[in-house]
Amino acid sequence: MNATMQIKVLIFATLRAAIGLKGVEIELPEGSTIGELRAYLAEQYPMQSDGFKDALATMDYRYCADDEIILHGSEVAFFPPVSGGSDVSAIRSIISSEALDFNALIADMIDDTTGAVCIFAGVVRGKTPDGDFPETQYLEYDAYQPMAELKMQEIGREIREQWQDVKRVSLVQRIGKLEKGEPSVFVACTSSHRDDGIFEATRFGIDRLKEVVPVWKKEINNSGEQWIEGDFHPKPDSKQDKYF
């Protein structure tokens, strides 16, 4: 008789909403791969068969390919494409359910060598004339928090490797219910001078966060609600995705 193992699978965003479960425990033969687990889930939940086939898979907070063998005790997660060794004191990564205090966030980044701070702040938009839902009542953000904070740390490391004059990096993402006009995300870089690349570094930070950090938003208005998903899928052996 072949040995089996128990696998705990976490599920997020549209998959979670459709199935109504935050996670499931599954028994599969030892040596099973992510692809075999994916196929099992698609079969067990036919209403989300395509969703599981297209979902990103992670194991122990790392994006992984379908041919990878699932290890005993690993934390496996499936979710749709996201919306969305470092100096910890120089890189701040936070998933927060509390309102963002920009003054406090900036104050934590500044020291005697700081001469410039570049900030990007995302705000919940009330109207999107060219969107499917032109008016938004509010948004609900969800995240795979341990992995999200880890990925934001890695984005900070990427920034400091590409722009070596950047001194500190802060990436903060709100979760929970956010009203119109409420800040949802904060990305900032500091340096001694404005010409040290902080504009480019901050733009890279928000673009990368939206691409690879497992955070999703649900948009609610008078017509209904929908989860907003991206289209990022990690590519093995890609220089761009060396940390992912």
ChimeraX attribute file (.defattr): number of C-alpha atoms within 10 A of each C-alpha:
attribute: neighborCount
match mode: 1-to-1
recipient: residues
	/A:1	3
	/A:2	6
	/A:3	8
	/A:4	12
	/A:5	16
	/A:6	13
	/A:7	19
	/A:8	16
	/A:9	19
	/A:10	18
	/A:11	24
	/A:12	23
	/A:13	25
	/A:14	20
	/A:15	21
	/A:16	16
	/A:17	12
	/A:18	13
	/A:19	14
	/A:20	10
	/A:21	12
	/A:22	13
	/A:23	16
	/A:24	11
	/A:25	10
	/A:26	13
	/A:27	11
	/A:28	18
	/A:29	12
	/A:30	15
	/A:31	15
	/A:32	16
	/A:33	18
	/A:34	21
	/A:35	18
	/A:36	18
	/A:37	21
	/A:38	20
	/A:39	14
	/A:40	15
	/A:41	20
	/A:42	17
	/A:43	13
	/A:44	11
	/A:45	15
	/A:46	11
	/A:47	13
	/A:48	17
	/A:49	18
	/A:50	11
	/A:51	19
	/A:52	24
	/A:53	16
	/A:54	15
	/A:55	20
	/A:56	22
	/A:57	25
	/A:58	22
	/A:59	20
	/A:60	14
	/A:61	20
	/A:62	16
	/A:63	20
	/A:64	20
	/A:65	17
	/A:66	15
	/A:67	11
	/A:68	14
	/A:69	17
	/A:70	22
	/A:71	16
	/A:72	11
	/A:73	11
	/A:74	14
	/A:75	16
	/A:76	23
	/A:77	21
	/A:78	26
	/A:79	24
	/A:80	27
	/A:81	24
	/A:82	24
	/A:83	19
	/A:84	23
	/A:85	6
	/A:86	12
	/A:87	12
	/A:88	13
	/A:89	10
	/A:90	18
	/A:91	22
	/A:92	21
	/A:93	21
	/A:94	18
	/A:95	20
	/A:96	15
	/A:97	15
	/A:98	10
	/A:99	12
	/A:100	18
	/A:101	10
	/A:102	13
	/A:103	8
	/A:104	9
	/A:105	17
	/A:106	16
	/A:107	9
	/A:108	13
	/A:109	21
	/A:110	16
	/A:111	13
	/A:112	6
	/A:113	11
	/A:114	15
	/A:115	12
	/A:116	16
	/A:117	21
	/A:118	19
	/A:119	17
	/A:120	16
	/A:121	15
	/A:122	14
	/A:123	15
	/A:124	18
	/A:125	16
	/A:126	17
	/A:127	13
	/A:128	11
	/A:129	9
	/A:130	7
	/A:131	8
	/A:132	9
	/A:133	17
	/A:134	12
	/A:135	18
	/A:136	20
	/A:137	16
	/A:138	19
	/A:139	26
	/A:140	16
	/A:141	20
	/A:142	20
	/A:143	22
	/A:144	19
	/A:145	17
	/A:146	13
	/A:147	19
	/A:148	22
	/A:149	22
	/A:150	16
	/A:151	22
	/A:152	27
	/A:153	24
	/A:154	18
	/A:155	26
	/A:156	30
	/A:157	20
	/A:158	20
	/A:159	26
	/A:160	21
	/A:161	11
	/A:162	11
	/A:163	16
	/A:164	12
	/A:165	17
	/A:166	25
	/A:167	21
	/A:168	25
	/A:169	30
	/A:170	25
	/A:171	25
	/A:172	21
	/A:173	28
	/A:174	23
	/A:175	22
	/A:176	15
	/A:177	15
	/A:178	20
	/A:179	16
	/A:180	16
	/A:181	12
	/A:182	18
	/A:183	19
	/A:184	24
	/A:185	21
	/A:186	23
	/A:187	25
	/A:188	25
	/A:189	30
	/A:190	30
	/A:191	25
	/A:192	17
	/A:193	15
	/A:194	14
	/A:195	11
	/A:196	17
	/A:197	19
	/A:198	27
	/A:199	18
	/A:200	14
	/A:201	24
	/A:202	26
	/A:203	17
	/A:204	17
	/A:205	25
	/A:206	21
	/A:207	12
	/A:208	18
	/A:209	25
	/A:210	18
	/A:211	18
	/A:212	24
	/A:213	23
	/A:214	26
	/A:215	28
	/A:216	27
	/A:217	23
	/A:218	18
	/A:219	19
	/A:220	17
	/A:221	15
	/A:222	9
	/A:223	11
	/A:224	9
	/A:225	15
	/A:226	15
	/A:227	17
	/A:228	17
	/A:229	18
	/A:230	14
	/A:231	13
	/A:232	15
	/A:233	16
	/A:234	18
	/A:235	14
	/A:236	13
	/A:237	9
	/A:238	10
	/A:239	9
	/A:240	11
	/A:241	11
	/A:242	11
	/A:243	13
	/A:244	19
